[in-house]
Amino acid sequence: MNTADVMIYVNPELDETKRVDLERNLMGRIGVDCAEFEHRAHPHSLMVKYDPDTIRGVDILQMVRRLDPRASMVGM
């Protein structure tokens, strides 16, 4: 399996319950290995580790945008 990382910024005011639900939702997707926020230090930064042969980073961003339409991908 190949791996890639993508960081996605969401609205910092997104509550903790929604952030946890988003992590779980993403980790339930085929090709996503890990999705986690830095809940204390940077609650707006979502790091996702995924298999680019299975899912594209822009597809992950679109999933996040269902919750936060202004979410943006940060280059790594």
trRosetta pair geometry for C-beta under 8 A, 3 or more apart (Angstrom, degrees):
i j d omega theta_ij theta_ji phi_ij phi_ji
1 33 7.9 126 140 -72 144 126
1 51 5.1 -71 -168 -108 101 124
1 53 7.5 -143 -147 38 60 122
2 51 5.8 110 68 -150 69 73
2 52 5.7 -57 104 42 123 89
2 53 5.4 109 33 -16 116 108
3 33 6.6 -24 -122 3 111 151
3 49 5.8 -1 -168 -177 113 96
3 50 7.1 143 -148 76 65 25
3 51 6.3 -49 -94 -90 52 58
3 52 7.9 113 -162 -4 13 86
4 49 7.5 166 82 -152 36 54
4 50 6.0 -30 63 68 82 75
4 51 7.6 117 18 -126 84 14
4 52 4.6 49 0 -40 134 114
4 57 6.9 -83 114 -62 132 110
5 47 6.4 -15 -165 -169 108 93
5 48 7.0 150 -155 80 56 48
5 49 5.4 -25 -97 -98 78 68
5 50 7.8 136 -99 20 30 71
5 76 5.6 -125 91 149 97 177
6 47 7.7 159 82 -153 42 48
6 48 5.1 -15 60 61 88 99
6 50 7.1 -14 11 20 106 116
6 57 4.4 144 -75 -138 150 113
6 60 6.2 139 65 74 145 143
6 61 7.5 -96 149 -55 146 92
6 73 6.0 -39 -176 -146 113 106
6 74 7.8 140 -179 55 65 65
6 76 6.7 -138 -113 -10 39 128
7 45 6.0 -19 -167 -164 109 93
7 46 6.9 147 -160 76 55 50
7 47 5.4 -23 -102 -98 78 68
7 48 7.7 171 -89 18 29 73
7 73 7.3 121 79 -162 52 57
7 74 4.3 -34 86 56 104 113
7 76 6.1 123 3 -69 99 108
8 45 7.8 140 73 -157 42 45
8 46 4.6 -24 64 65 92 106
8 48 6.7 23 0 -3 110 115
8 60 7.2 -141 -44 124 141 104
8 61 6.0 177 -110 -107 128 77
8 64 5.3 140 150 14 156 177
8 71 5.5 22 172 173 109 113
8 72 7.0 168 -155 85 67 31
8 73 5.5 -36 -101 -99 77 58
8 74 7.0 -171 -90 6 24 84
9 44 5.4 24 -157 146 79 101
9 45 6.2 -24 -100 -96 69 58
9 46 7.5 -179 -84 19 19 81
9 71 6.6 174 86 -155 51 64
9 72 5.3 -8 54 59 99 83
9 74 6.0 79 -22 -40 100 113
10 14 5.2 -13 130 -4 121 148
10 19 7.6 174 70 -103 147 90
10 22 7.8 48 -56 124 165 178
10 44 5.5 -152 63 -157 61 69
10 46 6.1 48 -10 -14 110 118
10 64 6.5 -123 -80 177 112 117
10 67 7.4 -8 -139 98 135 109
10 68 4.5 116 -149 43 97 166
10 71 4.8 -18 -98 -106 72 100
11 14 4.9 116 76 -36 88 92
11 44 6.8 -116 114 -124 15 105
11 68 5.2 -160 0 -139 98 130
11 70 6.7 74 -59 66 96 110
11 71 7.7 -82 -17 -75 70 71
12 43 6.0 94 -151 81 73 96
12 44 4.0 -52 -85 -62 74 123
14 18 5.1 -108 178 85 95 127
14 19 5.7 116 119 -59 111 90
14 43 7.5 -166 64 144 85 103
14 44 7.4 120 27 -108 106 68
14 67 7.4 63 -134 143 134 115
14 68 6.2 -60 -77 -71 134 131
15 18 5.2 91 63 12 75 102
15 19 7.2 -140 103 -6 38 91
16 19 5.5 -55 -147 37 35 113
16 20 6.2 34 157 -19 69 104
16 39 6.7 52 -127 -147 103 114
16 43 7.6 -72 -89 -146 75 127
17 20 5.9 -54 -148 36 29 109
17 21 6.3 30 153 -18 64 108
18 21 5.6 -52 -144 38 33 113
18 22 6.3 37 154 -23 64 105
18 67 6.4 151 179 -169 113 131
19 22 5.7 -54 -150 34 30 113
19 23 6.6 35 151 -21 63 102
19 37 5.0 -28 -180 -5 125 156
19 39 6.9 143 113 -105 148 88
19 43 6.7 -85 -82 -171 162 89
19 46 7.7 -158 -150 -86 92 107
20 23 5.7 -49 -151 32 34 114
20 24 6.5 30 153 -15 65 106
21 24 5.8 -57 -149 39 32 110
21 25 6.1 35 153 -23 66 108
22 25 5.6 -53 -144 35 31 114
22 26 6.3 26 160 -15 65 107
22 35 7.4 -113 130 138 77 131
22 46 7.1 -66 121 -114 129 146
22 64 6.7 59 -162 -121 127 77
22 67 5.8 -85 -91 9 118 167
23 26 6.2 -62 -151 39 26 106
23 27 6.2 18 158 -14 64 112
23 35 4.9 -177 -142 105 63 95
23 36 5.7 49 -130 -100 126 48
23 37 6.5 -103 -65 -4 119 88
23 46 7.6 -154 -83 -139 79 107
24 27 5.9 -60 -142 41 28 107
24 28 6.4 31 156 -24 63 109
25 28 5.9 -62 -157 31 27 113
25 29 7.5 36 147 -32 59 99
25 63 7.2 -174 126 167 115 120
26 29 5.8 -46 -164 10 42 117
26 32 5.2 -142 159 -180 78 165
26 35 3.8 44 92 -17 131 170
26 48 6.2 -90 164 -117 145 121
26 60 6.7 55 -139 -147 116 97
26 63 6.4 133 -96 113 86 142
26 64 7.6 11 -75 -69 125 86
27 32 5.7 -131 -113 114 33 117
27 34 6.7 9 -106 -128 104 29
27 35 5.1 -138 -54 27 81 101
28 32 7.7 12 48 62 28 125
29 32 4.5 61 70 7 97 122
29 55 6.6 63 139 -83 120 162
29 60 7.9 176 76 -104 159 83
29 63 7.3 -73 -60 -93 153 168
30 54 6.0 -119 135 169 88 128
30 55 6.9 150 96 -46 68 118
31 50 5.4 40 143 -168 84 97
31 51 4.5 -117 -151 53 76 95
31 53 7.8 -157 -128 73 111 58
31 54 3.1 -166 -99 104 115 121
31 55 3.5 148 102 -4 150 109
32 35 5.9 -6 175 -37 126 110
32 48 6.3 -53 -142 -169 104 106
32 49 7.6 109 -167 80 61 53
32 50 4.9 -35 -108 -104 56 98
32 51 7.9 -118 -61 15 23 77
32 55 6.5 -27 -50 47 76 154
32 60 7.0 125 -92 -105 116 117
33 49 4.5 -55 67 105 110 99
33 50 6.1 -173 9 -95 83 34
33 51 6.9 102 -37 -32 102 83
34 47 7.7 -3 114 111 100 90
34 48 7.1 175 93 -150 58 43
34 49 4.3 25 48 39 96 110
35 46 6.5 6 -173 -180 89 103
35 47 7.4 178 -146 90 44 49
35 48 4.6 2 -107 -109 85 84
35 49 7.6 -146 -65 27 49 63
36 46 7.3 173 92 -150 22 64
36 47 5.9 -16 64 59 72 90
37 42 7.6 -142 -178 96 79 72
37 43 6.0 36 166 -148 129 49
37 44 7.9 111 -146 23 113 5
37 45 6.5 129 -146 78 70 54
37 46 5.3 -39 -84 -96 77 69
37 47 7.8 151 -96 15 27 73
38 41 4.6 -42 146 58 122 98
38 42 4.3 44 71 49 120 85
38 43 7.1 -109 86 -71 62 35
38 45 5.6 5 25 70 103 109
38 47 7.6 55 -32 -5 90 111
39 43 5.7 34 -152 -104 39 84
40 43 7.4 57 -64 -60 5 89
42 45 4.0 9 129 16 122 121
46 64 6.8 176 65 -116 157 140
48 57 7.9 148 82 -129 123 77
48 60 5.5 176 110 -180 165 152
50 54 7.4 -128 171 66 92 101
50 55 5.5 -76 176 71 132 110
50 57 7.2 163 57 -85 136 65
50 60 6.4 -143 -35 -60 161 143
51 54 4.2 44 92 19 111 112
51 55 6.6 83 69 27 71 82
52 55 7.3 -86 -119 71 30 50
52 56 6.8 52 -147 -109 74 49
52 57 7.2 -17 -107 -32 97 86
55 59 5.4 -117 -174 72 88 134
55 60 6.5 88 142 -50 120 93
56 59 4.6 100 62 -2 82 103
56 60 7.4 -145 99 -3 48 82
57 60 5.6 -52 -154 33 38 112
57 61 6.5 41 148 -20 68 102
57 73 6.5 90 153 -136 113 147
58 61 5.3 -46 -147 35 38 117
58 62 6.5 44 151 -23 65 100
58 73 7.5 -73 -96 -34 58 155
59 62 5.6 -49 -150 32 34 113
59 63 6.8 39 149 -21 62 100
60 63 5.7 -51 -156 30 36 113
60 64 6.6 33 149 -16 66 104
61 64 5.7 -56 -151 37 35 111
61 65 6.2 37 151 -23 68 107
61 71 6.5 -173 -160 109 77 111
61 72 7.8 12 -147 -149 121 22
61 73 5.0 -59 -90 -54 134 112
62 65 5.5 -51 -144 35 34 115
62 66 7.3 51 152 -33 59 88
63 66 6.1 -39 -168 7 36 113
64 67 6.2 -64 -172 40 46 102
64 68 6.3 -29 155 47 82 94
64 71 4.5 -109 124 110 113 169
65 68 6.4 -81 -123 79 38 54
65 69 5.3 58 -171 -122 86 39
65 70 7.9 136 -129 7 86 17
65 71 5.1 -136 -81 42 66 109
67 71 7.6 51 72 -34 83 134
68 71 4.4 95 92 -46 106 99
